[in-house]
Amino acid sequence: MKSKWPIFFCAVLVLTGPALGQPAGSSTCYSEKSQNVPGNVFDKMEISPQFRGQSGFGNYLAVRIPFAQLAPATPGNAFTDTAQVRFILSPGKGMSDLTVTKAQGERFKNELNRAVKESACLWRPGGFSGREMTGWVVLNIYYTVERNKNKNDFSLHVGYELVNKFPGGNGQWNGK
């Protein structure tokens, strides 16, 4: 008689995906369009949205995007690009409505789009008075690749800035 354990284990994985470390970018964390009415999506919040990855969002992007391949292979030159990323974070619904604009390179836009979607499960929505709210997140994301004399040797700087900050807000969740 065959064991039923493999079938049971697969059923448990399907039914408990997020609890067992569902992969970032899965369909339950990102959707193309929000089900929120536009008037119910805040532009600014007292408590800023928070990336919950261990090493910060800049490091997350540095690991997941092949920045050296995006820059020309000319030794001794620095190459930089900036993009604006905009998406909605909703409590219990995840990320939606992602757009990437203002980048010089189309490949940078595509890589950023992919990496941000994959990070969807790692974000906590912003809020007011300790309550999570649905809101827009607008980030300027920039990088610089500087090629050394050896074209395979380079230095990389990746950074980001939250554009839609709430004036006077504390900017972060406390204790969670």
Secondary structure as UniProt FT lines:
FT   HELIX           5..15
FT   HELIX           17..20
FT   TURN            24..25
FT   TURN            27..29
FT   STRAND          30..31
FT   HELIX           38..40
FT   STRAND          50..51
FT   TURN            54..55
FT   HELIX           57..64
FT   HELIX           67..70
FT   TURN            75..76
FT   STRAND          78..90
FT   TURN            91..93
FT   STRAND          94..101
FT   HELIX           106..118
FT   HELIX           120..122
FT   STRAND          123..124
FT   STRAND          127..128
FT   TURN            129..130
FT   STRAND          131..132
FT   STRAND          135..147
FT   TURN            151..152
FT   STRAND          154..162
FT   TURN            167..168
//
